[in-house]
Amino acid sequence: MAHKGLPLVNFDPTFNHPDDVVGLSRQFPDMSFVVYHAAWDPSRVEGPYDPSATIGIDTLLAALDKHDVPPNDNVWVDVATLWRQLLTQPDQAAHALGKLLSRVGEQRVLWGTDAIWYGSPEPQIMAMRAFEISPEFQDTYHYPALTDDLKAGLFGLNAAELFGVDAKATRCGLASDPLAANIDETAELRRDGALPSAWKPRGPTTRREMLGWLASPATHWLPS
């Protein structure tokens, strides 16, 4: 995995270009190379592919073309921070995702949130679940539709392939449920007095019950 794009303090722009790692992928075809942040740069507005761009996602796509890397090969991208920054800019987000999915490959784009910097990733997840690439952009720029299957790959199935994880395997499966098996035994122990009765609420538990309780004469002593 190599950090490309999203320049940080003291980053040398010379080594922030994705051409080197893409070129290296041709020398080691049996290895997988992940371009972290997909070479996205916040100082460039993402639009249709421009092979003359010197920064941003287009530099990655140009490198793929230069080194004849086909879609869904051994170059992957991670959209961490990219999606978080563009989710409120739908046109840029559509161009960024559309270009990556159509050129890098629908099976080679990985979910990422950089939640360690931004906090809970839930807003990013919800935004991606709801996001669509418009039919106009699909027709004009040949971007794929963000189907449920495509998003399932983006959210985790693609990463499962990268890391050799069987997403369909059963893990930590229980042959039986010990809690369910103990229900009858627990009930019998309660009947025998060996266990206290099950806890029950001592007051209202719903809004309707609360309003009824407040309206009852027994609660008239409460301050208004």
C-alpha positions as CSV (number, residue, x, y, z in Angstrom):
1,M,0.0,0.0,0.0
2,A,1.4,3.4,-1.0
3,H,0.1,6.8,0.0
4,K,-0.5,8.9,-3.2
5,G,-2.2,12.2,-3.5
6,L,-3.6,14.1,-0.4
7,P,-0.3,15.9,0.3
8,L,0.5,16.2,3.9
9,V,3.0,18.4,5.7
10,N,6.6,18.0,4.4
11,F,5.5,15.6,1.7
12,D,7.8,15.7,-1.3
13,P,5.5,16.2,-4.4
14,T,8.1,14.3,-6.5
15,F,7.3,11.1,-4.6
16,N,3.6,11.7,-4.3
17,H,2.8,10.9,-7.9
18,P,1.3,7.4,-8.6
19,D,3.4,6.7,-11.7
20,D,6.1,4.9,-9.7
21,V,3.9,2.4,-7.9
22,V,1.9,1.7,-11.1
23,G,5.1,1.1,-13.0
24,L,6.3,-1.2,-10.3
25,S,3.1,-3.3,-10.6
26,R,4.2,-4.4,-14.1
27,Q,7.5,-5.7,-12.7
28,F,5.7,-7.7,-10.0
29,P,2.5,-9.0,-11.6
30,D,1.9,-11.5,-8.8
31,M,1.8,-8.8,-6.1
32,S,-1.1,-6.4,-5.3
33,F,-0.5,-2.7,-5.1
34,V,-3.0,-0.4,-3.3
35,V,-2.9,3.3,-4.1
36,Y,-4.1,4.9,-0.9
37,H,-6.4,7.9,-1.5
38,A,-6.4,7.0,-5.2
39,A,-4.0,9.9,-5.8
40,W,-6.8,12.4,-5.0
41,D,-5.7,15.9,-4.3
42,P,-8.0,18.5,-2.6
43,S,-6.6,21.3,-4.7
44,R,-7.9,19.9,-7.9
45,V,-11.6,19.8,-8.8
46,E,-12.5,16.4,-10.0
47,G,-14.2,16.3,-13.4
48,P,-14.1,14.2,-16.6
49,Y,-10.8,12.5,-17.2
50,D,-8.1,14.8,-18.3
51,P,-4.8,12.9,-19.2
52,S,-2.8,16.2,-19.0
53,A,-3.6,16.7,-15.3
54,T,-0.5,16.9,-13.1
55,I,-2.3,16.1,-9.8
56,G,-5.4,14.2,-8.7
57,I,-7.1,11.0,-9.7
58,D,-6.4,11.7,-13.4
59,T,-2.7,11.2,-12.8
60,L,-3.4,7.6,-11.6
61,L,-5.6,6.9,-14.6
62,A,-2.9,8.3,-16.9
63,A,-0.3,6.1,-15.2
64,L,-2.5,3.0,-15.7
65,D,-2.8,3.9,-19.4
66,K,1.0,4.6,-19.7
67,H,1.9,1.2,-18.2
68,D,-0.9,-0.8,-19.9
69,V,-2.5,-1.9,-16.7
70,P,-6.0,-3.3,-17.5
71,P,-9.0,-2.9,-15.2
72,N,-9.3,-5.3,-12.3
73,D,-5.7,-6.2,-12.5
74,N,-3.2,-5.9,-9.6
75,V,-3.5,-2.2,-8.9
76,W,-6.2,-1.3,-6.3
77,V,-7.3,2.0,-4.9
78,D,-8.6,3.0,-1.5
79,V,-11.1,5.9,-1.2
80,A,-10.3,6.8,2.4
81,T,-10.6,10.6,2.9
82,L,-11.5,11.0,-0.7
83,W,-15.1,10.0,-0.1
84,R,-15.3,11.9,3.2
85,Q,-14.3,15.1,1.5
86,L,-16.4,14.8,-1.6
87,L,-19.7,13.4,-0.2
88,T,-21.1,16.9,0.0
89,Q,-20.1,17.6,-3.6
90,P,-22.1,15.1,-5.6
91,D,-20.8,16.0,-9.1
92,Q,-17.1,15.7,-8.0
93,A,-17.9,12.5,-6.1
94,A,-19.6,11.0,-9.1
95,H,-16.6,11.9,-11.3
96,A,-14.1,10.6,-8.8
97,L,-15.9,7.3,-8.2
98,G,-17.0,6.9,-11.8
99,K,-13.5,7.2,-13.1
100,L,-12.0,4.9,-10.6
101,L,-14.7,2.2,-11.0
102,S,-14.6,2.3,-14.8
103,R,-10.8,2.4,-15.2
104,V,-9.2,0.8,-12.1
105,G,-12.1,-1.7,-12.1
106,E,-15.2,-2.4,-10.1
107,Q,-13.5,-5.2,-8.2
108,R,-10.4,-3.1,-7.4
109,V,-11.9,-0.1,-5.5
110,L,-11.8,-0.5,-1.7
111,W,-13.8,1.2,1.0
112,G,-12.0,3.4,3.5
113,T,-13.0,6.2,5.9
114,D,-9.9,7.3,7.8
115,A,-12.2,7.3,10.7
116,I,-9.2,7.5,13.0
117,W,-9.0,11.2,12.0
118,Y,-12.7,12.0,11.4
119,G,-14.6,10.0,14.1
120,S,-17.4,7.6,13.6
121,P,-17.7,6.5,9.9
122,E,-21.4,6.0,10.1
123,P,-22.2,9.3,8.2
124,Q,-19.8,8.2,5.4
125,I,-21.5,4.8,5.2
126,M,-25.0,6.3,5.1
127,A,-24.0,8.8,2.4
128,M,-22.5,6.0,0.2
129,R,-25.5,3.8,0.6
130,A,-27.7,6.6,-0.7
131,F,-25.4,7.9,-3.3
132,E,-26.0,7.3,-7.0
133,I,-24.2,8.3,-10.2
134,S,-26.9,10.0,-12.4
135,P,-28.0,8.4,-15.7
136,E,-26.7,11.5,-17.5
137,F,-23.2,10.9,-16.1
138,Q,-23.5,7.2,-16.9
139,D,-24.4,7.9,-20.5
140,T,-22.0,10.8,-21.1
141,Y,-18.9,9.5,-19.3
142,H,-19.6,5.7,-19.3
143,Y,-19.6,5.5,-15.6
144,P,-21.2,2.4,-14.0
145,A,-24.4,2.6,-12.0
146,L,-23.9,2.2,-8.3
147,T,-25.9,-1.0,-7.9
148,D,-26.3,-2.9,-4.6
149,D,-23.9,-5.5,-5.9
150,L,-21.3,-2.9,-6.8
151,K,-21.6,-1.3,-3.4
152,A,-21.3,-4.6,-1.6
153,G,-18.0,-5.1,-3.4
154,L,-16.9,-1.6,-2.5
155,F,-17.9,-1.9,1.2
156,G,-16.0,-5.2,1.8
157,L,-16.1,-8.0,-0.8
158,N,-13.3,-6.4,-2.9
159,A,-11.2,-6.2,0.2
160,A,-12.0,-9.8,1.1
161,E,-10.5,-10.8,-2.2
162,L,-7.5,-8.7,-1.7
163,F,-6.7,-10.2,1.7
164,G,-7.8,-13.7,0.9
165,V,-10.8,-13.8,3.2
166,D,-13.7,-16.1,2.4
167,A,-16.6,-13.7,2.9
168,K,-19.1,-16.6,2.8
169,A,-17.4,-18.7,5.5
170,T,-19.1,-19.2,8.8
171,R,-17.0,-17.9,11.7
172,C,-17.6,-18.4,15.4
173,G,-20.6,-20.6,14.7
174,L,-22.4,-22.1,17.6
175,A,-23.6,-25.7,17.5
176,S,-26.2,-24.7,20.0
177,D,-27.3,-21.7,21.9
178,P,-26.5,-22.2,25.6
179,L,-28.7,-19.2,26.6
180,A,-31.7,-20.6,24.9
181,A,-31.0,-24.1,26.3
182,N,-31.0,-22.7,29.9
183,I,-34.4,-21.0,29.6
184,D,-36.4,-24.0,30.8
185,E,-33.9,-24.7,33.6
186,T,-34.0,-21.1,34.7
187,A,-37.8,-21.1,34.8
188,E,-37.8,-24.3,36.9
189,L,-35.2,-22.8,39.4
190,R,-37.4,-19.7,39.8
191,R,-40.5,-21.9,40.5
192,D,-38.5,-23.7,43.2
193,G,-37.4,-20.4,44.7
194,A,-33.7,-21.1,43.9
195,L,-33.6,-18.0,41.8
196,P,-35.4,-14.6,42.3
197,S,-38.2,-13.8,40.0
198,A,-37.4,-12.1,36.7
199,W,-36.9,-8.3,36.9
200,K,-40.0,-6.3,36.1
201,P,-40.2,-2.5,35.7
202,R,-41.8,-0.7,38.6
203,G,-43.2,2.1,36.6
204,P,-44.3,3.2,33.1
205,T,-42.1,2.2,30.2
206,T,-43.9,3.8,27.2
207,R,-45.0,7.3,26.4
208,R,-48.7,6.3,26.7
209,E,-48.1,4.7,30.1
210,M,-46.2,7.8,31.3
211,L,-49.0,10.2,30.2
212,G,-51.5,7.9,32.0
213,W,-49.4,7.9,35.1
214,L,-49.0,11.7,35.1
215,A,-52.8,12.1,34.7
216,S,-53.6,9.7,37.6
217,P,-54.6,11.2,41.0
218,A,-51.6,9.5,42.6
219,T,-49.3,11.9,40.8
220,H,-51.1,15.2,41.6
221,W,-48.5,15.9,44.3
222,L,-45.9,16.5,41.6
223,P,-44.9,20.1,41.0
224,S,-46.4,21.7,37.9
